[in-house]
């Protein structure tokens, strides 16, 4: 009986010891990330990989309140560790960060192509010029019906959709595509990208926009418009989305911003930032982004390892 008891206690001890993490490089703690809904799928995938294969003791929490809303949580004392952004930080945000003594580092993580989409049953507006796209949304334009673009198209009112002002995608669209012209009053702007996708996929007369990833992963529900910038229609794709390629006018870099004080004082934040930049190109394509040149990645990794 005593022998059995000793064996049982030894077994418990062995099991308990096997559950310990004796890796001297193991980290623990929490990494807080918020911001862009466009960047969210990419960052969430990298975070998932990091927690499963690199540091199982670290919790990387990724939220998606939108670029602008995310910056409000980032550029304050004791804010988030990262803010994902589908645009560059603006002057007001930089001023707030400076006043709050938040030291930040911009990390470009991928390239995205702003993609305009329509309902799959729309077989007439599959090709548009970049100016026609802008005019569909501009308040000072006389385009309200499909037939206003081409008399052979249906005399049906065009229903316009997009992400709301919390999103960097909206700001890129407003500044770069509309050139800061007013939008039509009836543009349906949404906070949630899933809702936006559903609305477009259920409306035969819809046209909307978001990042390429939301199109590439939902091609059974929506159709991408080929954009003519002057030399013929260009389909958004991994081959055309680049800062100097055929789709360059609708291409934008996407970012995450790192709180450098967090990286210097919390090893898990620095470790995740290095892992992110070393692996982001691996996951970019599957999440609908064009990867960055290797030399850009290597430069950022070198900087981070020097902190």
MOZI-V907126 format. One line per field, one symbol per residue. ss: DSSP state (@ for helix, = for strand, . for the rest). psi: psi as a letter, one per 20 degrees, with the letter a starting at -180 (. if undefined). burial: + if it has 16 or more other C-alpha atoms within 10 Angstrom, else -. A space follows every 10 residues. Layout:
ss=???
psi=???
burial=???
This chain:
ss=.@@@@@@@@@ @@@@@@@@.. ........== =====.@@@@ @@@@@@@@@@ @@@@...=== ==....@@@@ @@@@...... .====..... @@@@@@@@@. ...======= ===.=====. ......===@ @@@@@@@=.. ....=@@@.. ......=.== ===....@@@ @@@@@@@... ..=....=== ..@@@@@@@@ @....===== .@@@@@.... .===.===.. ..==...... .......@@@ =========@ @@@@@.@@@@ @@@@@@@@@@ @@@@@@@..= ...@@@@@@@ @@@@@..
psi=ghggghgghh gggggghhiq ojoijprrap pppacphghg hghhgggggg hhigniipoo oprmiqgghh hhiglqpkar hqoqpkrqqr gghhgggghj lopqppophr pqopppqrqh iojhkipqrh hggghhiphj qjohqhihgp iirqmppppq qrqaiiphgg hgggghgilk qqqqhjpopq hphggggggg ijohkqprqa qhhhghjkii hrpppppoji kqpppprhhh orikahkhhj qqqqrqppoh hghhiohhgg ghhggghhih hhigghjkqp rqqhhgghgg ggggii.
burial=---------- ---------- ------+--- ++++++++++ ++++++++++ ---+++-+++ -+++++++++ ++++++--++ +++++++++- ---+--+--- -+-+-+++++ ++++++++++ ----++++++ -++++++++- --++++-++- -------+++ ++++++++++ ++++--++-- --++--+--+ +++--++-++ +-++++++++ ++++++---- +++++++++- --++++++-+ +++--+++++ ++++++++++ +++--+-+++ +++++++--+ +-+++-++++ ++----+--+ +--+---
